[in-house]
């Protein structure tokens, strides 16, 4: 069994070799740019980690891991464009560095590249892997649409939000571990338990992201702090604050939302963060993250393999909920 760090090193080495030398360069340069920014490589690491529980011939699973990573980076191009985000991993986003249309078209090319990589999965795993991957891709589109729909609403419930992030974020982590297990010829029950593990660490991961957007260190986080507040994203923090706020606090929250252009970013972020602090939103969010973390560790307790083969999965979950970036 390889450690998380050893697997991540393999992913970094192979990803660094992903070059798209075709023309026009204006199509492929943004693809190479976003892939070169690094990131945590969470999804391909999970794919290899799940595979490594059952097998050690990484050449069999690497194309699927890379396909998932390329697809994930495609979603970032389009997500940043829709959110009008300026920074990604501490660098200008593709639509800021180039153009909106470039982010759209280069993102489209990345979807195709991802499917080309997935298509290298060997028989008899190709069809089931494609089925899981394609359903995941559609689910992510559904989650993104819910996210955009929520921007126009002030009555989004916690349950609706959790379902949205399940689709937008968690299903790709779940897909990653399930695909790795499938290519490793895992029992179906193990693959399903790993999928549930992926869902729950994905939910914890996104809630941690929500928390860091307000309370993170901008020098470590890699994105501007308060971005969700400035764009009136209906995050877990915002939804929970609205449910716990006094009438006066609700008026303040709604006032800053309705008059977004009348204030400097610093004023709006401080006003909402002050309310979050008074309502203990940080602690409530941290507890919610722990709830999903505990569910994830429970999900893999009754698998067909020995506990020593699950150590890295448990350790990886620890790393995700404690991350600062």
Buried (B, 14 or more C-beta within 10 A) or exposed (E): EBEBEEBBEBBBEBBEEBEBEEEEEEBBBBBBBBBEBEBEBBBBBBBBBBBBBBBEEBEBBBBBBBBBBBBBBBBBBBBBBBBEBBBBBBBBBBBBBBBEEBBBBBBBBBBEBBBEBBEEBEEEBBEBBBEBBEEBBEBBBBBBEBBEEBEEEBEBEEEBBBBBBBBBBBBBBBBBBBBBBBBBEBEEEBBBBBBBBBBBBBBBBBBBBBBBBBBBEEEEBBBBBBBBBBEBBBBBBBBBBBEBBEEEBBEBBEEBBEEBEEBEBEEBBBBBBEBBEEBEBBEBBBEBBEBBBEBBBEBBEEBEEEEEBBEBBBEBBEEBBEBEB
